[in-house]
């Protein structure tokens, strides 16, 4: 989806405030429209698959992206379904890196 996916996630050392609603709204326009911001705290998106094995394989691909970026999402895996939840745990909120990771997931 362009610019954000070209960036790398930046490690958060804490001590910074989460993004404001205005800032998260601006970043949201730069990622796939299936992403949702929940309570200005985290991003979430779900994908559907024809079976469990496909969902598991996709989850592993997203996990590889997380490892490569040093920024890790939470996943819910079920039969034919994957849900990703992204936020910066260190500050318990959203940072630019969360949107970068979401954009990279969009490219998978």
DACORBEL-V172824 format. One record per helix or strand of 3 or more residues. SS is the DSSP state (A for helix, B for strand). FROM is the first residue (numbers start at 0). TO is the last residue. If there is no record, write none. Layout:
ss = {SS	SS}
from = {FROM	FROM}
to = {TO	TO}
//
This chain:
ss = {A	A	B	B	A	B	B	A}
from = {2	20	35	41	51	73	80	95}
to = {5	27	37	47	68	77	85	105}
//
